[in-house]
Amino acid sequence: MDLDRHDFQLDDLVKRIQENDNRLIALQVPEGLKMQALEMMDQIESETSAKVVLAADPCYGACDLVHDKMKMMGVELVAHMGHSQMNIDSGMPTQFIDVTYDGDPELEPVLPYLQSHREMARSRLNSSANQNMSEEEAQEVFLDAVGRSAPLTDTKLGLVASIQHLHKLPEFQDRLEKAGFEVTVPLGGARLTFPGQVLGCNYSGDDDSIGHYLFLGSGDFHPIGLVLHTGKPLSMLDPYTGDASEMSLQRIERILRQRFGLIVSSQEATRFGILIGEKPGQMRRTLALRMKRLLEKHGKTGYLLALEHVGPDLIDFYPVDAFVNTACPRIAIDDAVRYSKPMITPFELEVALGEKKWETGYQFDEIP
Ligand code: SF4
């Protein structure tokens, strides 16, 4: 990662600290920027009269805001870097600090992917779902990454980005339109702050008029979630390297086969650990209680386990047959192989119990 081309926008934070005359603030930075944290602490302390304590625990999103525990340390303000505000209240005054990257990749390498995905979307536009499927056909639909029953009304290109590249979207929209694409920058729900924004747990801007996607960002964390959620083809353009690629549907189908296997192996389970995340933006208490009641309805037992961090060493030893995860959805999706027992999402539990049908296709565990 080329850190020199990142812009850490500390000016608003410095101004707020000066205006409030804060004495102790906490700085929270994402994992990829931790190496720069001490430099930022130096800068804040040299420009204000506040002392800075680094919240050094792992931080993967704005769901994970420093909350009340820092109050006991006397922290007056939390400076949270690199993520945007969510629809949650951490109980602490929090200043969100933007980090933007000024990389400017060429469009040409990604155009062949976009053209082929637009063709896929066009061919899906008029295909209708078969309503009278056998159980076997319904399970095939579940495993088919692009076989969702959600109807398309158009084949627009949905343009999305991870947060440090969102400021480039208007310019990219313009360039893509000049290249002949009909582009929309999706507007998501309350968990998302900006048009075109995606999170690993929220793709709520998707709608039936979008036939395929372009993701501006690096890595496959967001692309995997977006394709699992929408079943739509996705091209990727990496602003750090200029590389273009696509999310392979074989890869998504492998994940779906793994989910299918975990659902089937949970069907015989009788004792479940139901994980509740303690992080402010991951806590889904109502959902966890609903899963407990659902298990009871089917003559099974659910034990509610609350954790700040979830990991194999912290839960594998409990005498249960499987886990249902209501904390960060990506724990079940991305890390399932790390656990010695099946780890499934609430939707997958409903399928395992026969409350939801295979033929509706895979339903991504979204936090609204
Ligand atoms: S994907 Fe997980 S870590 Fe990322 S914002 Fe959502 S809940 Fe938080």
Boltz pocket constraint, residues with backbone or C-beta under 6 A from the ligand:
constraints:
  - pocket:
      binder: B
      contacts: [[A, 60], [A, 61], [A, 62], [A, 63], [A, 64], [A, 199], [A, 200], [A, 201], [A, 202], [A, 281], [A, 282], [A, 327], [A, 328], [A, 329], [A, 330], [A, 367]]
      max_distance: 6.0
